[in-house]
Amino acid sequence: MSEVKPPYERIGGEQAVRKLCQTFYQIMCNTPQTQLIRAMHPENIGISEEKLYLFLTGWLGGPPLYTDQYGHPRLRARHLPFSIGIEERDQWLYCMAQALKTMDIDQIFAEQLISSFSQTADFMRNKPE
């Protein structure tokens, strides 16, 4: 019986997570319909990209890089300064879905990831609508 690999290994480890984060932010920066969430980020997107990489590494079952550097992610609390509603959530998910399409992973795994990302992104909503 084969052992079940954590999503971090299934996606391809460090290089793949870095590629996913880089592609995510390229899409965000270069897509007109995602400028609402782009405007929430600093001009130099590199810091945001690195933090997403650190977070996703642990979130996917890899080393707890974000926690080691910044402590507990407290995602909702860290995002409270930003007004996040349905449109912002959907723009974020669009970027992630498009980035996942560039990855060399099977369709079922990609759908599982989007489902998990959707739950987390929905939890980030803090704007009454």
C-alpha positions, 0 to 999 in steps of 0.5 A: 500500500502506498503512503499518502503524500501531503499536498506539499509533496503532491504539488511538487515541493518548494519549486512548485509552491514558489512557481504557484505564488509567482504566477499568482501575483503575475496574474494579479498584476497583469489582469485588468479585472483583478486590480481591486485586489492588486491595489490592496498590495504594496507596489513591490509585490515581492514581499507579498509573494514571499509571505504567500510562499511561506504560508502556502508551504505550511498550509500544504503540509510542508515545513512551517516556514511562515509560523517559524518566521511570523508566528501563527498566521491569524489569517482573518486578523491579518486581513482585517485592515482590508475590506474584503467582500465577495468581489475581492474574494472572487478576484483572489480565487480567479488568480489562484485558479489561473495559477493552478492551471499552469501547474503540472498537477492532476485535475482532481488534485487541482479541484481539491486545492481550489475547494480548500482555497475557496473555503479559506478565501470565503472566511477572509470576507469581512465586508457586510454585503 
